Amino acid sequence: MKITRLEVFVLGDGPDIDPDKGGVEPLACIRIHCDDGATGLSEVFRVPPGVVQATVGGPDTHFGRLLLGQHITHPERLWQRMWDAFLHTNRRGWEIIILGAIDVALWDLYGKSLGRPVWELLGGVQRGAFQTPVGTKPVVTPYCTIVSDVWGGEQMFSQQVARAEKLAGLGYRAFKLEPMMSTPHDVVELARRFRKSLGRQPTLMIDVGYLFHDVPTAARVCQELESCDVYFFETPFPVDSPLPYAELASRTKIPLAMGEHGVTRWEFLDMMDRGRVSVVQPYMATCGGITEAKRIVELARMRGAVVCPGNWSTQILGAATVHLAAYSPITPFIEFAPAEVYESPLRQELQNAGFPVRDGVIDLPLSPGIGYDLPMEIIERYRLS
């Protein structure tokens, strides 16, 4: 299999669907074509589509000159080829996110070439018998990220709790509430309202979206949240420095989480070693691809940390996330943006085309490659110029 074409197309809900209400903003997707007709697919979350279109394409583009004509061997070879070419450029930011998206598409192709799902090629289910409860089977468990149309106060409380109630009724088992741009009181009150309504059984995470600047305030909030049985507390501070995270980690029993914008394993090492972050959240493209995400799992495992991959995007990226979770022995949850409670028709259609969630879990994929089939009618209906 030889790479013959790099295709970029852009999908989105359009300007009439508010991104703050779950709308899919212009999203570049990459499809790699091979000479035998096989293709590999990925999306490039949070990179301006124009940047992707300018750098991925024909032989004169940044990535085209590195990939066109290359044979599909193990994805790590092509990952290293791209990485080495960036020695004197950036190795962070948009360049690596695009590399990561290409890497996901290469894993898709590699799995198809061998007729195996990607999680098997990563090493199979790496969950030891002594860490697996008797009578259970390997599955992937999504947690639902819930945002509201407004922030703070009663409207936020009622809407986020109502959305959690609806999703729990559909079988989802874990929820991440987002009291962003809120007061410390409202952060705690939202968690209490959730527990009062849904009880102690569902798993609860809290994401405050870089809300705090000082450790004492964040520590007081965490102390109050501890009675709500919070699984992790995400991004209490801006991510420019891991030092406040380390100080907060010494003052709370709640695990701290970050990593949605983390690029390369080196940034995740910094989070864990200097920041004492015990839940890291790589996005499959943003971190540098499935190849780099596997390395992050290995580094986290030897540190006793947990990897809960992030995905506030579509189930194109979500499909790749499922494969990492199927392989990883330290991934109890993956992030999931549930279309059932948002206004985006594109988000719903992409979710319908993805892996089904039944009784709150996703079975391990069996199709070769990533196993996500993007229907052409979705592309035609939601393609943006």
VOGU-3710 file (C-alpha; in Angstrom, 3 decimals, decimal comma):
1> mkitrlevfv> 0,000/0,000/0,000  1,494/3,312/-1,127  0,152/6,758/-0,189  -1,077/8,502/-3,337  -3,230/11,384/-2,092  -3,851/13,489/1,028  -7,371/14,885/1,091  -8,681/17,617/3,406  -12,358/18,491/3,759  -14,133/20,695/6,299
11> lgdgpdidpd> -17,360/19,853/8,142  -19,486/21,974/10,445  -22,970/22,879/11,578  -22,699/26,350/10,115  -23,238/29,741/11,780  -26,814/29,062/12,911  -25,791/26,494/15,567  -24,090/28,017/18,609  -20,823/26,216/19,523  -21,631/26,947/23,184
21> kggveplaci> -24,720/24,806/22,698  -22,796/21,878/21,267  -22,501/23,050/17,685  -19,606/21,651/15,649  -17,376/24,532/14,573  -15,532/24,261/11,236  -13,632/20,997/11,600  -10,931/19,877/9,196  -10,858/16,165/8,407  -8,010/14,292/6,745
31> rihcddgatg> -8,391/11,276/4,508  -5,283/9,427/3,312  -5,681/7,542/0,015  -3,562/4,573/-1,070  -2,958/3,033/-4,473  -5,082/-0,021/-3,690  -8,142/2,117/-2,919  -7,870/1,901/0,882  -8,342/5,089/2,917  -7,640/6,215/6,470
41> lsevfrvppg> -9,658/8,903/8,258  -9,138/11,373/11,087  -10,207/14,811/12,259  -8,053/17,775/13,306  -9,721/19,315/16,347  -8,926/22,938/17,269  -6,671/23,690/14,311  -7,980/26,365/11,921  -9,059/24,505/8,769  -7,090/26,890/6,584
51> vvqatvggpd> -3,885/25,822/8,333  -4,664/22,163/7,635  -5,555/22,867/4,003  -2,325/24,802/3,504  -0,071/22,138/4,996  -1,719/18,846/3,957  -2,166/18,123/0,276  0,088/17,813/-2,769  3,841/17,229/-2,927  4,598/20,916/-2,363
61> thfgrlllgq> 2,815/21,047/0,997  4,477/20,651/4,393  3,147/17,126/5,015  2,621/16,082/1,418  6,357/16,119/0,673  6,942/13,784/3,639  4,159/11,271/3,003  3,213/11,022/-0,666  4,748/7,892/-2,179  5,465/6,340/1,221
71> hithperlwq> 4,448/2,731/1,875  2,106/1,860/4,738  4,347/0,022/7,160  4,106/0,379/10,924  2,702/3,855/11,781  5,605/4,557/14,134  7,984/4,667/11,145  6,005/7,397/9,434  5,454/9,193/12,756  9,227/9,284/13,250
81> rmwdaflhtn> 9,769/10,443/9,672  7,533/13,442/10,281  8,933/14,129/13,759  12,524/14,113/12,539  11,629/16,562/9,777  10,420/19,046/12,410  13,718/19,267/14,275  14,249/22,882/13,253  10,610/23,989/13,182  8,191/23,718/16,108
91> rrgweiiilg> 7,472/20,229/17,507  4,561/21,757/19,391  1,288/23,460/18,546  -0,567/23,079/15,265  2,228/21,204/13,538  2,108/18,316/16,011  -1,688/18,286/16,203  -1,834/17,819/12,437  0,868/15,147/12,693  -1,318/13,470/15,331
101> aidvalwdly> -4,365/13,490/13,075  -2,318/12,007/10,244  -1,028/9,349/12,646  -4,608/8,348/13,532  -5,417/7,987/9,822  -2,235/5,925/9,329  -3,256/3,560/12,141  -6,627/3,245/10,420  -4,868/2,224/7,203  -2,431/-0,059/9,003
111> gkslgrpvwe> -5,248/-1,950/10,681  -7,092/-2,309/7,400  -3,949/-3,633/5,709  -3,681/-6,388/8,340  -7,407/-6,963/8,748  -7,266/-6,243/12,507  -8,723/-3,547/14,782  -6,204/-0,989/15,990  -6,488/-1,889/19,677  -5,238/-5,390/18,894
121> llggvqrgaf> -2,251/-3,982/17,009  -1,419/-1,737/19,963  -0,971/-4,875/22,037  -4,416/-6,219/22,746  -6,357/-5,749/25,954  -3,682/-5,070/28,552  -5,759/-5,636/31,655  -4,289/-8,157/34,049  -6,456/-10,810/35,635  -5,606/-9,586/39,112
131> qtpvgtkpvv> -6,827/-6,064/38,264  -10,071/-7,208/36,635  -13,152/-8,046/38,737  -14,333/-11,622/38,349  -17,118/-12,038/35,816  -16,515/-8,805/33,904  -15,548/-8,386/30,279  -13,419/-5,623/28,768  -15,527/-2,655/27,668  -14,961/1,069/27,255
141> tpyctivsdv> -16,937/3,393/29,531  -17,666/6,949/28,368  -18,279/9,826/30,724  -20,674/12,489/29,460  -19,385/16,049/29,415  -22,263/18,366/30,276  -22,221/22,084/29,653  -25,053/24,570/29,953  -26,292/27,454/27,856  -25,577/29,863/30,724
151> wggeqmfsqq> -22,986/29,875/33,506  -23,585/30,352/37,209  -26,687/30,282/39,384  -29,986/28,475/39,173  -30,155/28,226/35,388  -26,812/26,427/35,294  -27,775/24,118/38,159  -31,129/23,148/36,677  -29,951/22,692/33,105  -26,831/20,655/33,825
161> varaeklagl> -28,617/18,425/36,351  -31,570/17,947/33,976  -29,199/16,914/31,191  -27,492/14,455/33,518  -30,856/13,018/34,504  -31,822/12,535/30,856  -28,536/10,828/30,020  -28,715/8,607/33,092  -32,149/7,525/31,906  -30,497/6,473/28,630
171> gyrafklepm> -28,043/4,266/30,523  -24,945/6,477/30,782  -23,014/5,834/33,980  -20,554/8,712/34,409  -20,854/12,491/34,099  -18,578/15,514/34,071  -20,249/18,745/35,111  -18,771/22,066/34,013  -19,425/24,985/36,392  -17,135/27,274/34,433
181> mstphdvvel> -17,078/31,055/34,904  -18,826/30,468/38,225  -18,265/31,395/41,859  -16,627/28,921/44,246  -20,021/28,534/45,927  -21,698/27,610/42,648  -19,036/24,990/41,848  -19,826/23,160/45,083  -23,575/23,705/44,855  -23,766/22,152/41,381
191> arrfrkslgr> -22,041/19,003/42,626  -24,419/18,820/45,595  -27,465/19,240/43,353  -26,193/16,416/41,133  -25,772/14,040/44,072  -29,160/14,985/45,509  -30,854/14,228/42,198  -28,911/11,184/40,927  -27,627/9,659/44,151  -24,230/8,138/44,884
201> qptlmidvgy> -24,079/5,573/42,096  -23,075/7,565/38,989  -19,451/8,611/38,699  -19,066/12,393/38,988  -16,249/14,555/37,634  -15,957/18,342/37,862  -14,270/20,621/35,298  -13,939/24,296/36,222  -12,081/25,332/33,063  -9,030/27,192/34,479
211> lfhdvptaar> -11,230/29,073/36,955  -8,768/29,820/39,766  -5,541/31,758/40,106  -4,755/31,056/43,759  -4,242/27,739/45,495  -6,059/28,564/48,780  -9,384/29,222/47,031  -9,120/26,058/44,945  -8,169/24,079/48,056  -11,250/25,308/49,938
221> vcqelescdv> -13,468/24,295/47,014  -11,872/20,844/46,861  -12,353/20,319/50,580  -16,061/20,994/50,201  -16,294/18,798/47,098  -14,752/15,790/48,833  -18,104/14,907/50,446  -19,622/14,681/46,934  -17,332/11,781/45,929  -15,724/13,527/42,943
231> yffetpfpvd> -13,653/11,204/40,742  -11,425/14,001/39,457  -11,190/17,806/39,486  -10,189/19,125/36,072  -8,120/22,201/35,187  -8,521/24,316/38,315  -5,692/26,596/37,053  -4,325/27,772/33,727  -1,997/25,133/32,307  1,009/27,362/31,630
241> splpyaelas> 2,679/26,164/34,836  2,197/22,844/36,658  3,377/24,236/40,016  -0,056/25,327/41,351  -1,333/21,845/40,521  1,387/20,278/42,628  0,568/22,520/45,574  -3,168/21,801/45,301  -2,512/18,063/45,006  -0,904/18,185/48,461
251> rtkiplamge> -4,065/19,762/49,922  -6,879/17,565/48,551  -7,855/13,924/48,280  -9,520/14,515/44,909  -7,288/13,550/41,944  -6,417/16,467/39,690  -6,824/16,224/35,915  -5,451/18,111/32,926  -4,152/17,503/29,408  -6,836/18,476/26,896
261> hgvtrwefld> -4,356/20,741/25,118  -1,243/18,720/25,975  1,080/18,183/23,021  3,636/15,320/23,025  4,572/12,993/25,856  7,013/15,596/27,188  4,236/17,926/28,274  2,429/15,035/29,951  5,618/14,093/31,778  5,748/17,634/33,130
271> mmdrgrvsvv> 2,138/17,423/34,292  2,760/14,209/36,181  6,254/14,794/37,533  6,189/18,487/38,389  2,438/19,018/38,618  1,560/15,805/40,497  -1,429/15,429/38,170  -2,769/11,895/38,528  -5,395/11,932/35,745  -4,044/12,904/32,309
281> qpymatcggi> -6,353/13,578/29,380  -4,682/13,344/25,964  -6,740/14,016/22,870  -5,849/11,415/20,245  -4,830/13,980/17,621  -3,708/16,860/19,837  -1,155/14,880/21,829  0,588/13,652/18,665  -1,571/10,730/17,564  -2,251/7,197/18,735
291> teakrivela> 1,475/6,501/18,545  2,210/9,218/21,103  -0,890/8,433/23,186  0,356/4,873/23,694  3,652/6,272/24,992  1,719/8,523/27,376  -0,120/5,472/28,700  3,199/3,730/29,315  4,632/6,753/31,155  1,488/7,187/33,252
301> rmrgavvcpg> 1,325/3,510/34,133  4,795/3,479/35,677  3,822/6,543/37,745  0,559/5,149/39,061  -1,476/7,719/37,138  -4,691/7,258/35,150  -5,277/8,128/31,486  -8,805/9,349/30,714  -8,562/10,576/27,114  -10,346/13,823/26,347
311> nwstqilgaa> -12,696/14,464/23,435  -14,882/17,563/23,337  -15,267/16,954/19,629  -17,042/14,443/17,426  -17,124/10,673/17,362  -14,679/10,613/14,446  -12,036/11,393/17,054  -14,031/9,400/19,596  -13,574/6,210/17,591  -9,783/6,495/17,852
321> tvhlaayspi> -10,185/7,197/21,577  -12,066/3,924/22,027  -9,141/1,955/20,587  -6,636/3,492/22,999  -8,976/2,774/25,915  -9,459/-0,807/24,757  -5,699/-1,272/24,867  -4,894/0,731/27,997  -4,924/-0,941/31,429  -5,252/2,463/33,141
331> tpfiefapae> -8,192/3,987/31,269  -11,416/3,538/33,253  -13,230/6,292/31,316  -13,100/8,278/28,077  -14,696/11,660/27,463  -17,876/11,702/25,379  -19,850/14,748/24,164  -23,363/13,215/24,080  -25,382/14,475/21,134  -28,635/13,640/22,935
341> vyesplrqel> -28,503/16,855/24,988  -27,082/19,310/22,449  -28,537/21,172/19,487  -26,058/20,077/16,817  -27,512/17,919/14,027  -23,990/17,145/12,752  -22,864/15,966/16,178  -25,862/13,628/16,304  -25,259/12,189/12,844  -21,566/11,603/13,508
351> qnagfpvrdg> -22,456/9,892/16,780  -25,014/7,695/15,026  -22,294/6,621/12,560  -19,910/5,744/15,403  -19,704/2,990/17,999  -22,996/2,519/19,858  -23,256/3,063/23,603  -25,356/0,307/25,149  -26,140/0,235/28,868  -23,542/2,949/29,345
361> vidlplspgi> -20,596/1,132/27,738  -18,992/0,605/24,316  -18,018/-2,888/23,235  -14,534/-3,385/21,831  -14,552/-2,708/18,060  -14,021/-5,680/15,765  -13,731/-3,989/12,355  -10,278/-3,577/10,793  -8,522/-0,283/11,433  -10,321/2,347/13,475
371> gydlpmeiie> -13,650/1,089/12,210  -15,382/4,439/11,733  -17,251/4,693/8,434  -18,127/8,303/7,592  -21,125/8,237/5,239  -20,703/10,343/2,111  -24,142/11,873/2,594  -22,962/13,439/5,868  -19,959/14,954/4,111  -22,119/16,320/1,299
381> ryrls> -24,686/17,782/3,678  -22,298/19,416/6,150  -19,282/20,252/4,002  -18,113/23,861/4,429  -16,246/25,786/1,754
//
